[in-house]
Amino acid sequence: MMRIHYAHPFTHDLSMPALASTPNRRKKATNLSVDDHLLTQARHYKLNLSQVFEASLTEAIRQCQREQWLRENRAALDAYNEQVEKHGVFSDGLRSF
């Protein structure tokens, strides 16, 4: 029986606009407070704090979008899964695997 847990693969979802910074995007200066020890380590490893922050923020936003999508579509997913449990899928008698 085929059940849907996530209707769309989120790893390469092309419907989501790119959140990562691109050269054409406008940057805005901001102040952040960072743990002193973390900042020392970041400097030691010559990490670009802006890039690390943008990558982490992009992932956090995508995670929030995933969670919101699942909340908004939970009823439809549950209804589909119930339909499959009761009636199967259209190809049950056709597939050979």
C-alpha positions in Angstrom: 0.0 0.0 0.0 1.3 3.4 -0.9 1.1 6.1 1.7 2.1 9.7 1.4 4.1 11.2 4.2 5.6 14.1 2.3 3.9 14.8 -1.0 6.9 16.7 -2.4 10.6 16.0 -2.1 11.9 19.0 -0.1 15.6 18.5 -0.9 15.4 20.0 -4.4 12.0 21.8 -4.4 12.1 24.1 -7.4 8.8 25.7 -6.5 10.5 27.4 -3.5 12.2 30.6 -4.4 15.9 30.6 -3.9 16.7 32.0 -0.5 20.5 31.9 -0.7 22.3 35.1 -1.4 23.3 35.8 -5.0 25.5 38.5 -6.3 22.6 40.6 -7.5 20.8 40.7 -4.2 21.0 43.7 -2.0 22.8 43.3 1.3 21.8 45.0 4.5 24.2 45.6 7.4 23.0 44.3 10.7 24.4 43.7 14.2 24.4 40.3 15.8 25.5 39.1 19.2 27.7 36.0 19.1 29.2 33.8 21.9 32.8 35.0 22.3 34.2 31.4 22.1 32.3 30.7 18.9 33.6 34.0 17.4 37.2 33.1 18.3 36.8 29.7 16.7 35.2 31.2 13.6 38.1 33.6 13.2 40.6 30.8 13.8 39.1 28.8 10.9 38.7 32.0 8.8 35.0 31.5 8.4 33.0 34.2 6.6 30.4 35.0 9.2 28.0 36.5 6.7 28.0 33.4 4.5 27.6 31.1 7.5 24.8 33.2 8.8 23.0 33.4 5.5 23.3 29.6 4.9 22.0 28.8 8.4 19.2 31.4 8.1 18.2 30.0 4.7 18.0 26.5 6.1 16.0 27.7 9.1 13.5 29.5 6.8 13.2 26.4 4.5 12.5 24.3 7.6 9.8 26.7 8.7 8.3 26.6 5.2 8.3 22.8 5.2 6.5 22.7 8.5 4.0 25.3 7.4 3.3 23.4 4.2 2.7 20.2 6.2 0.4 21.9 8.6 -1.6 23.5 5.7 -1.8 20.2 3.8 -2.1 17.7 6.6 -5.9 17.2 6.1 -5.4 16.5 2.3 -2.5 14.0 3.1 -4.6 12.3 5.7 -7.6 12.1 3.4 -5.5 10.6 0.6 -3.9 8.1 2.9 -7.3 7.1 4.2 -8.5 6.7 0.6 -5.6 4.5 -0.3 -6.1 2.3 2.8 -9.8 1.8 1.9 -9.6 1.4 -1.8 -5.9 1.0 -2.7 -4.2 2.8 -5.6 -5.4 2.8 -9.2 -2.5 0.6 -10.3 -2.8 -2.2 -7.7 -3.9 -4.7 -10.3 -1.6 -3.5 -13.0 1.9 -3.4 -11.5 4.1 -6.5 -11.5 6.3 -5.7 -8.5 
